Amino acid sequence: MRWERIADVNLNRLAESLKLIEDSARFLLQDRVILKRVRKLRHDLTKIRSTPVIRALILYRDSAGDPGRPANFDRPSLGDHGEMINANVNRAKESCRILEELFKLENLRLSRFFKAARFHLYDVEKTLNARFMKIFDPSIYAVCDEKYVKTGRLKETAGILLRYGVTMIQLRIKTWSDRRFLNCARILRKSLVDTTVRLIINDRPDIALSSNADGVHLGQDDLPVRIARRLLGGNRIVGASVHSENQAIDAQNQGADYLGVGALYPSCTKEDFSPCSFKILRRICRMVRIPVIGIGGIDGSNYQSVINCGAAGIAVGEYLFAGDIRRNLRRLTLNR
């Protein structure tokens, strides 16, 4: 086996993987930063492939005799788009390493190019992983208030929420000790491992960090979004409750990942009810670029009105936990 064949197949693998990552950044993630970085690397590779040394490699190609050509040689398809993208980042890194080693013996300048490309991909991989950590579905956002949380049955409750379609869970504790709050958060965190359901901690960035939760939700009287973002870093989700258009724009500008708008209806969970009109909800949904969640007194009879205003999801607490969780979740997920 000549080394040229190994180089040729890895150049192809690298180019194909980079193109898939680039298109995924553009169309799936819609992330300009990742798109620009991968596109530049792919364009640099295109220039390298046009050099005489690299162009000559195609003469050694033997596609017909390649034992890896049959379809049954490939492994089964991956679970989701995130795994697909990560797998192609790994393919690209592996190809860069192989090409780096091969060209150490043949062309030191090319070897250095592929080494630099490999380290560039390490940075892209880090950015992608941070991006995937912040992907969330706010459709059905369950608020676990301390009124309804029973620590001994928390795993069972989390299992029901997962099984019946909840997409995010907020742990809302106001009067417990910090130690009890943290213990509860850790139990929930463990219950959500290997799922796409995100755990959000109400008010407390310190509890969010200590429990390895996915993020924090802040009210108007809590820490400013920009401070929470500084504490939590760019990888975690920061949500904010807002009651007006100005508050919505300010939270978005400070770096919020989603907004909770309300309260839309009276609620036992939120006793200091301050009504927010559907007119304001509709305006905020049109004004901001980030997802909006309707909050406050939402149940199976009125949630569709919230969605019709343009909200990406609904926050439900009392409706779920003060009644039959399974039955009420079925009502909410029936028309999803």
N, C-alpha and C positions, 0 to 999 in steps of 0.2 A: 504493500500500500504506500503510495507516494504521499508526502506531506501536503502537496498541493490540493489533493482531494479533501483533506481534513480542513484546510484553510478555506476552500471554496464553499463547503457545506456550512461552515460556521459563519462566513460572511452572509450567506443567504438567510440563515437563522437570525442573525443579528438585524439585518435590514427588515425582515418580516415582523419581528417582534417590536422593533421601534415604530413601525408604521401602525401596528395595532395599538400600542400604548398611546401614540399621538392621536389617533382617531378617537380612542376612548376618552382621553383628556378633553378633546374638542366636543364630542357629541354626548357622551354619557355623564362625565363629571362637569363639563362646561367650565373648566378651570384654565384660565389664560396663562397663569404662571407655569404650570406643568406643561401646557401645550407649547409655549415658547421654548422651554428648555429642551424638550424632547425633539422638537422640530429642528432646532439648531444642530443637535447631535446627529440627527438623520441627514441633514444637508451636508455636514462635514464628512459623514461616511460616504455620501454620494460622490463627493469630490475625490475622496481616496480611491473609490472603486473605479474611477475613470483613469487612474494612472496605469501605465503600461505593465507594471509588475502585477497589479491586481487583475487587470483585464486578461492577462495571460493564463490565469488560473482556470478559466472556463474550459480551456482545452483539455484539462484533465478530468472533467466531469463525466460521470457514468451513471446517469439517472436510471437507465434501463436495468443495470446490474446491481443497483443499490438494494441490499437486503432489508432496509428500513422503508421501502416504498409501499408494500401492501398495507391496506387500511387497518387490518387486525394487529399491526405492529404498534399502533398508537394506543395510548391509555384512554379510559373512558372520559367523557366530557366532565368539566369541573362544575362545582355546585352553583356558583353565581358569578356575576361580572367582576366582582372584587377579586375572587380567587383567580379568575382568568387573567386579569391584568397583572396581578402579582406573579403568576406563573411565567408570564412573558417577560417581566422585568428580570426574573431569575434566569430565563433562557438567554436574554441579552447579556447579562453579567457573565454567565458561563462562557458564552461565545467570545466575549472580549478577552477573558482570561486565556482561553485556548489560543486565540490569535496572537495575543501578547507573547506567549511562550514560543509559539512556532516562529514568529518573526524575529525573536532574539537571535536565532541562528541564521536568518536570511536577510533581514533588513531592520536595523536598529531604530531607524526613524519611524517605521510603521509600528514596531513593537511599542514605542513610546506613545504613539497615537492611541492604540487600543488600551494601554494602561490608563491614560487620561480619561478615555471614554468609560472605562470600568468604574473609576472613582466618581465620575459624573453621574453614573447610574445609581451609585450608592446614595447620592444626595437626592436624586429623583425618587428613589424607593422610600426614603424617609419622609419626603413631602407627600407622597401618595398614601403612605400609612396614616399620616396625620389627617389627611383628607377623608379617608375611609372611616376613621374614628368619629368624624363629625357628620357622617351621613345618618339621617334619622327620618322616621316616618311619624308625623305628629297626628295622624288620623284620629286615633282614640287614645287620649292622654289621661290615664287614671291617676287621680290625686288621693294618695293614701294618707289621710289625716289621722292624727293621734287618737281622735275619737273612735276610729274604727280599726286601729292597728292592734292586733294581739300578737305579741312577739312569739309565743309558743306555736301559733298557727300561721306564721308568716310564710313559710315554705309552701304550705298547702294553698294559701291565698295567691301567692305568686304563680303557682302552677295553674290555678283556675284562670287567672288573668291572661297568661300566655296561651292557654288552650282555647280561649274564647275571643281572641283577636285584639287584645290591648297592644299598642305599639310603643308607648312610652309610659313610664311610671314615675311619679313624683312622690317623694317621701316628705311629708309636711309635719314637722314636730315643733311645737312652741313652748311646752312647759316641762318636758322631760329633762333629766340630767344629760350632760354631754356624753357621758359614758354609755348610757342606755340608748341614746340617739345613734351613736356610732355603731354599737352592737347590732341594732336593728338594720342600719344601712348596710353593714357587712353581710348580714344574712340575705338581704335582698340581692346584693351584688352577686353572691355565690349562686343564687337561684337563677340568675339571668346569664350565667356563663354559656357561651356557644349559642346565644340567641341574638337576634337583631333588635330586641327590645332595649331601649335606653333607660338607664336609671338617673333621675335628676333629683338633687337635694334642694329643698326649699331654704332660701336665705343664707345658708352656711357653706361658703367655699372651703373652710377648714375641714368640715365633715365630708364634703365631696372628695377632697384630696385624700383624706385618711382612709376612706372606704373604697377608694378607686372607682367612684361613681363616674358616670359619663359627663356630668355637668351640674350646673346650679341654676335655680330660678330665683330672680330677685324682684322684690316689690319696690315701689317708689320711695319707701323709707329705709331700704336696705343699702348696702354698698353700691356705689355707682358701677355701671357695667364695665367701664374702662378699668376700674380698680380690680374687679373680679377677674377680668381678662388677664391683667398683669399677674395676678396670683396663680391663676389656673393654667396660663399659657395658651397657646393657639390650638391645642389638640382637643380641648374639652368644649362642651356645649354651654353657652350662656344664654338663658332666656330672661325676658323681662316683662313684668306686668305694666301695661300702659292704659290710660283712660282718655287720651286725646291725641289728635294728629301730631301736635308738637312733641309730646312725649314719645310717640312712635318714631318719628324721624330722629330725635335725639338718641334714643336707644340703639337704633340701627347704625347711626354714625359712630357711636361708641364701640360698636363691635358685637352687638347682640346677634345671635343666630336664629332666634324666633321671638315672636311677641305673643303674650297672652292679653287679650282685649276683653275687658268687662269691668264690673260684673254685669252680665246681661239680664239675669233674673235673681231674685232673692235666694239665699242659700244659708243653711244652718252652718256649713263649714266656714263661710265668710260672714260673720255676724255684723260687721260694720259695712253693711250693704250701701254702696254708692252707685246708682244706676248709670249704665253707659248705653247709649241708644244704638239701635241697629244702623242708623244713619252714620254714626261715627265709625262703627265697625266696617261698614261698606267703604267708607272713604279711606280708612287706614289700609284695607286690603288692596286698594288700587294704588296707594301712594308708595308702599314699601316693596323692596325686592325679596325680603325674607318671609318665611311662612308665618301666618297668623293663626292663632288658636283662640276660639271663643271660650270664655270662662264664666262661671257663676250660674248655678241653678239649671244647668242643661240636663235634659232627660230625653226619654224615648219619644215624647210627644212634641218637642220643640227643636230638636237638634238640626232637623233639615232646614229650618229657617236660618240657622247660623251658617250652614254650608252654602246656602243660596246667596249669602252676602259675599262669598269669595273666600271664606276661611278654609285653611288647609286641614283643620282638625277641630276637635272639641275636647275640652277638659271636663271630666266627670268624676265626682267624688261621692257626695251624699246619695245620688241616684243609684250608684253601684252598691255601696257598702251598707246602706241602711235598708236594703231590700235583698232580693234574690239576685246575686251577682251573675249567675249563669243566664237566667232568663233575661235580665236587663241588658247584658252584653249581646245576647242574640238579637234583641230588638235594634241595638245600635249598629250591628254588623250586617243586618239583613239586606240593606240597600247599598252596601259598599261596593 
